[in-house]
Amino acid sequence: MNTKTRSAPEGFSDAAESYDAAVQHNIAGSERLVMSLPEGDYPRVLDVGCGTGFASAAMLRRFDVSTLVGVDPAEGMLEVFRAKLDRFPDVEIELRAEDVMEMSVADGAFDAVISAMALHWFPDKPGAVARMSRALRPGGVMGILCVGRGGEDAWRELLERIEAPPAWTGWFAENQRDVEEIDADLRAAGLEPIDIWMERRRRTTPADAFMARTRAVAGHLLGNPPDGFSELDQRIEAALHAASGPDGFVYDYCKLFAVARKPEK
Ligand SMILES: C[S@@+](CC[C@H](N)C(=O)[O-])C[C@H]1O[C@@H](n2cnc3c(N)ncnc32)[C@H](O)[C@@H]1O
């Protein structure tokens, strides 16, 4: 097995070209997040962990945005986003290959800060929420969507059955967030939560589609060489097929949504 350790952004970069086709659920989730922000004027938007730009695009469709800064350390994801920029000729868009904790954005410079399906990859989640909050002007809004605690038991159990490494099996407890946790993170960052909710869905996904999604969102944990699949990848794929019924692999998935406002001074 290829045991070389890759970071999450490196894994996303490697899989960037297949990301859009593999994560229809993430795209739809970004839409729901953006549709849940309060009506308002948000000309300056920051999208953290912007990836290939789905949440950004949803913001540009809903609001009258004039400048958007997208931050993501995965150059490969930003390249895919860059290729879409001509769809938004009236907006000044700047994409920066930076980590959330080191992003070069000025304090109070944005009317809205969004982060879709990325917080669970940030090592320091309370720190990241605080860093994003600093970028917000008083009265500005923040919208966060991430993996919610309580879902994916069937997937975790499958990984445990095949004795996948702890980086996989321990990932869920370490990175999923619950309503109370994000509420506490937002308040500690000086924000007032407006609306926090958990969505739990039962999905039935063909094993091949589930595997494609796994390679797109967790490629760094699979250790795949550039021209093939690691032994772990193949073991997971075989287990997914074995666990699937006639319509596919059945699993529950929780998404956590949070909308908050920075108080006016
Ligand atoms: C599942 S993708 C989501 C992309 C996009 N927001 C969407 O909704 O489709 C997660 C993104 O978070 C980025 N990411 C991971 N760690 C990060 C970090 N420390 N700082 C900023 N972004 C990070 C990854 O590179 C990846 O592009």
The ligand as an SDF file (V2000), in Angstrom:
LIG
                    3D

 27 29  0  0  0  0  0  0  0  0999 V2000
  -15.4850   19.4370    0.2110 C   0  0  0  0  0  0  0  0  0  0  0  0
  -14.5710   20.7990   -0.4150 S   0  0  0  0  0  0  0  0  0  0  0  0
  -15.8400   22.0450   -0.4590 C   0  0  0  0  0  0  0  0  0  0  0  0
  -15.6100   23.0420   -1.5570 C   0  0  0  0  0  0  0  0  0  0  0  0
  -16.7370   24.0330   -1.7950 C   0  0  0  0  0  0  0  0  0  0  0  0
  -16.8800   24.9680   -0.6730 N   0  0  0  0  0  0  0  0  0  0  0  0
  -18.0450   23.3210   -2.0770 C   0  0  0  0  0  0  0  0  0  0  0  0
  -19.0000   23.5140   -1.3020 O   0  0  0  0  0  0  0  0  0  0  0  0
  -18.0980   22.5850   -3.0690 O   0  0  0  0  0  0  0  0  0  0  0  0
  -13.5810   21.3020    0.9910 C   0  0  0  0  0  0  0  0  0  0  0  0
  -12.5510   22.3600    0.6380 C   0  0  0  0  0  0  0  0  0  0  0  0
  -11.9330   22.8100    1.8560 O   0  0  0  0  0  0  0  0  0  0  0  0
  -10.5780   23.0910    1.5490 C   0  0  0  0  0  0  0  0  0  0  0  0
   -9.7550   23.1070    2.7690 N   0  0  0  0  0  0  0  0  0  0  0  0
   -9.2760   22.0320    3.4510 C   0  0  0  0  0  0  0  0  0  0  0  0
   -8.5080   22.4550    4.4610 N   0  0  0  0  0  0  0  0  0  0  0  0
   -8.5160   23.8170    4.4420 C   0  0  0  0  0  0  0  0  0  0  0  0
   -7.9280   24.8310    5.2470 C   0  0  0  0  0  0  0  0  0  0  0  0
   -7.1450   24.5160    6.2820 N   0  0  0  0  0  0  0  0  0  0  0  0
   -8.1670   26.1370    4.9520 N   0  0  0  0  0  0  0  0  0  0  0  0
   -8.9710   26.4610    3.9010 C   0  0  0  0  0  0  0  0  0  0  0  0
   -9.5640   25.5380    3.0990 N   0  0  0  0  0  0  0  0  0  0  0  0
   -9.3320   24.2330    3.3590 C   0  0  0  0  0  0  0  0  0  0  0  0
  -10.1990   21.9560    0.6120 C   0  0  0  0  0  0  0  0  0  0  0  0
   -9.0050   22.2340   -0.0930 O   0  0  0  0  0  0  0  0  0  0  0  0
  -11.4200   21.8430   -0.2580 C   0  0  0  0  0  0  0  0  0  0  0  0
  -11.3390   22.6040   -1.4420 O   0  0  0  0  0  0  0  0  0  0  0  0
  1  2  1  0
  2  3  1  0
  2 10  1  0
  3  4  1  0
  4  5  1  0
  5  6  1  0
  5  7  1  0
  7  8  2  0
  7  9  1  0
 10 11  1  0
 11 12  1  0
 11 26  1  0
 12 13  1  0
 13 14  1  0
 13 24  1  0
 14 15  1  0
 14 23  1  0
 15 16  2  0
 16 17  1  0
 17 18  1  0
 17 23  2  0
 18 19  1  0
 18 20  2  0
 20 21  1  0
 21 22  2  0
 22 23  1  0
 24 25  1  0
 24 26  1  0
 26 27  1  0
M  CHG  2   2   1   9  -1
M  END
$$$$
